[in-house]
Amino acid sequence: MSAHSARAISRHPETTRVQRRVFRLGHIEVEVIDHPDNGVTYGLRAAVPLVNGQRPPLLFSGHLETGMGTQARRLGHHFDQLEGRL
């Protein structure tokens, strides 16, 4: 089961073993979990207000792979260039 799911979060809301960080990118939330046993995973969801204290379900999740940091920086650089035109 994904550590990003609402059930997993409710079972283990605060744990010292799992590092959970949320980054906002416009109307998207990227949640990154660094789990000592299962590795680093990420999940994408719509960044909308909580409903009954719950975040919306994930649209996608996966394991961090080599090269993804470079891919994210390329996207960020491209966004920087496009923002100059706004």
C-alpha positions as CSV (number, residue, x, y, z in Angstrom):
1,M,0.0,0.0,0.0
2,S,1.2,3.5,-0.8
3,A,2.5,5.6,2.1
4,H,0.8,8.5,0.3
5,S,-2.8,7.2,0.8
6,A,-5.2,8.8,3.2
7,R,-5.4,5.5,5.1
8,A,-1.7,5.3,5.5
9,I,-1.5,8.9,6.7
10,S,-4.3,8.3,9.2
11,R,-2.6,5.2,10.5
12,H,0.9,6.9,10.8
13,P,0.3,10.7,10.8
14,E,3.6,11.5,12.4
15,T,6.4,9.0,12.5
16,T,10.1,9.6,13.2
17,R,11.1,7.0,10.5
18,V,9.3,8.5,7.5
19,Q,10.1,12.0,6.2
20,R,7.1,13.5,4.4
21,R,7.3,16.8,2.5
22,V,4.8,18.6,0.4
23,F,5.7,21.0,-2.4
24,R,3.2,23.2,-4.3
25,L,3.5,23.8,-8.0
26,G,0.6,26.0,-9.1
27,H,-2.5,23.9,-8.7
28,I,-0.5,20.6,-8.1
29,E,0.9,19.3,-4.9
30,V,3.9,17.0,-5.0
31,E,4.3,14.9,-1.9
32,V,7.7,13.3,-1.3
33,I,8.2,10.5,1.2
34,D,11.6,9.3,2.3
35,H,11.0,5.9,3.8
36,P,14.0,4.0,5.3
37,D,12.7,0.6,4.2
38,N,10.7,1.3,1.0
39,G,12.9,4.1,-0.5
40,V,11.9,7.5,-1.8
41,T,8.4,7.9,-3.4
42,Y,6.5,10.8,-4.7
43,G,2.8,11.5,-5.4
44,L,1.0,14.1,-7.4
45,R,-2.5,15.4,-6.4
46,A,-4.6,18.5,-7.0
47,A,-3.8,21.3,-4.6
48,V,-7.3,22.0,-3.4
49,P,-8.7,22.8,0.0
50,L,-9.0,19.9,2.5
51,V,-12.4,18.1,2.5
52,N,-13.4,16.8,6.0
53,G,-9.7,17.2,6.9
54,Q,-8.6,14.9,4.1
55,R,-6.4,15.7,1.1
56,P,-7.8,14.5,-2.3
57,P,-6.6,11.2,-3.6
58,L,-3.4,10.9,-5.6
59,L,-3.5,11.3,-9.4
60,F,-0.2,9.4,-9.7
61,S,2.6,8.0,-7.5
62,G,5.9,6.3,-8.1
63,H,9.5,5.7,-6.9
64,L,12.2,8.3,-7.3
65,E,14.5,7.3,-10.1
66,T,18.0,8.4,-11.1
67,G,17.9,11.5,-13.3
68,M,14.6,12.9,-12.0
69,G,16.2,15.8,-10.2
70,T,17.8,16.9,-13.5
71,Q,14.5,16.5,-15.3
72,A,12.8,18.7,-12.6
73,R,15.5,21.3,-12.9
74,R,15.1,21.4,-16.7
75,L,11.4,21.9,-16.2
76,G,12.0,24.7,-13.6
77,H,14.5,26.4,-16.0
78,H,12.0,26.3,-18.8
79,F,9.3,27.7,-16.5
80,D,11.7,30.5,-15.5
81,Q,12.2,31.4,-19.2
82,L,8.5,31.4,-19.9
83,E,7.7,33.5,-16.8
84,G,9.9,36.2,-18.2
85,R,7.1,36.7,-20.8
86,L,4.3,37.1,-18.3
